[in-house]
Amino acid sequence: MTRICYMVVATLPSDEARDRYVSWLEDGHVDQVIAGGAHTAMIVKLEPDPAGRPRVMTQYIFSTRELFDRYVAEHAPALRAEGLRLFGPQTGVSMHREIGEIV
């Protein structure tokens, strides 16, 4: 059984934007991803990028690839749409996603 680590790194234009983003994650977004199939999640304030912009990584662990694939198909579209509406490129936020197998 292969566990999946799904990571989203947000680069934000200011500390204020970072704080709003973290509050949004804590106030329900992370719980919705867990309800969609992840079994754990972690929010990490990363070191700033080379330009000094704050970054936040959210890491989710899925017990199987099947659970992750189901999350992507059934839950992610609505959650991503909300994230883009609140923290899309128009707000100066950029997102980067990584997916990997846990060994």
C-alpha positions in Angstrom: 0.0 0.0 0.0 1.6 3.3 -1.1 0.9 6.4 0.9 0.7 9.7 -1.0 2.0 13.1 0.2 0.3 16.0 -1.5 1.9 19.4 -0.9 0.7 22.9 -1.9 3.2 25.7 -1.5 1.7 29.2 -1.7 4.0 32.2 -2.2 2.2 35.3 -0.9 2.8 39.1 -1.5 2.9 40.1 2.2 2.8 38.9 5.8 -0.8 40.1 6.0 -1.8 38.0 3.0 0.1 35.0 4.6 -1.9 35.5 7.8 -5.2 35.6 5.9 -4.2 32.5 3.9 -3.3 30.5 7.1 -6.6 31.6 8.7 -8.5 30.3 5.7 -6.6 27.0 5.9 -7.3 26.6 9.6 -10.9 27.8 9.4 -12.1 24.9 7.3 -10.1 24.2 4.1 -7.8 21.7 5.7 -10.7 20.0 7.4 -12.5 19.7 4.0 -9.4 18.0 2.4 -9.3 15.6 5.3 -13.1 14.9 4.9 -12.3 14.3 1.2 -9.8 11.5 2.0 -6.6 12.7 3.6 -5.9 11.3 7.0 -3.5 14.0 8.2 -2.5 17.5 7.3 0.2 20.0 8.4 0.5 23.7 7.7 4.1 25.0 7.6 5.3 28.6 7.4 8.4 28.2 5.2 11.3 30.5 5.0 10.7 33.4 2.6 11.6 32.9 -1.1 14.7 34.6 -2.5 12.7 37.9 -3.1 11.6 37.9 0.6 8.0 36.9 0.0 6.4 34.7 2.7 5.5 31.1 1.8 3.2 28.5 3.3 3.3 24.8 2.6 0.3 22.7 3.4 1.0 18.9 3.4 -1.6 16.2 3.2 -1.1 12.5 3.6 -3.4 10.0 1.9 -3.4 6.4 2.9 -3.6 5.1 -0.7 -3.3 6.4 -4.2 -6.9 5.5 -4.7 -8.0 7.8 -1.9 -5.9 10.6 -3.4 -7.3 10.0 -6.9 -10.9 10.0 -5.5 -10.1 13.3 -3.7 -8.8 14.9 -6.9 -11.8 13.7 -8.9 -14.6 14.4 -6.4 -13.5 17.1 -4.0 -10.5 19.0 -5.3 -12.3 20.9 -8.1 -14.6 22.9 -5.7 -11.9 23.4 -3.1 -9.4 24.6 -5.7 -12.0 27.0 -7.2 -12.6 28.5 -3.8 -8.8 28.9 -3.3 -8.4 30.6 -6.6 -11.3 32.9 -5.9 -9.8 34.0 -2.6 -6.1 33.7 -3.3 -5.6 33.5 -7.1 -3.1 35.3 -9.2 -5.2 38.4 -9.1 -4.2 38.7 -5.4 -0.5 38.3 -6.0 -0.5 34.7 -4.7 1.1 31.9 -6.6 0.6 28.2 -5.9 2.8 25.2 -6.6 1.7 21.6 -6.1 3.8 18.5 -5.6 2.7 14.9 -5.3 4.9 12.0 -4.1 4.9 8.5 -2.7 6.0 8.1 0.9 8.8 5.5 1.2 
